[in-house]
Amino acid sequence: MLNVNNTEYPFREGMTIKTLMDEKDFVFHRIIVKVNGKLVEDSCYADTTLSDGDNVEAIHIFAGG
């Protein structure tokens, strides 16, 4: 099981950040992802494999005024 934004989400072997984002419909233009507190560069999402028990934080960045 993964913890995604404080909610449990099923883990599958070989799951990447990109896979997770696609499944969760995280399509925001500006989003940052941390895995176990460590920032992951967006260029690495497709290559970063998740592990069972990982804590994933996906944060949508937006500006307002």
N, C-alpha and C positions, 0 to 999 in steps of 0.2 A: 504494500500500500504506500502511496505517496501522500504527502501533505502539501496541497496546492492552495496557497492563499488561505490557510487555516481550515481547509476542508479536505477530507480524505478522498483520494482518487485512485482507482485501480492501477496497479503497476503491472507492466508486461515486459518481459525480457527484450532487450534491444530498443526500448523506447528512448527517443531523443527529445530534447527540448522542442525542436521543430514539430515532431509528431504530437507532443502534448499540446502545443499551442494551436495546431490545426484542429485537434479533437475538441478543444475547449473554445474554439472560435475566437481566439485572441488575435484579432486582425488590426489592432491599432497601429498607426504609423509610428508612434513613439512609445516604445515599451522597453522596460529593462527587466532582466531576469536575474535573480540570485538563486543559487543552489547551495543549500546549507550555509547561507550567509555570504557566499562568495559571488561577486558579480561575474556574469558570463557575457562576453562580447557577442553582439548579434551575429557577427560573421561566423561564430562557432556553434550556433543553435543546432544546425543539422548534424554536426559531428560530436556533440556533447551527449553522451549516453547517460541516462539516469539509472540510479540504483534503488532497489527496494528500500523504503524508509526515508528517502531523501525529502528534505523540506524545500519546496520550490515557491519562490515569491515572484509573481509577475505583476509589475507595477506600471500602469498606464500613466505616462507623463503628458500633461496638458498645461496650457497657459491660459490665463484669463486676465481680464482687466476691467 
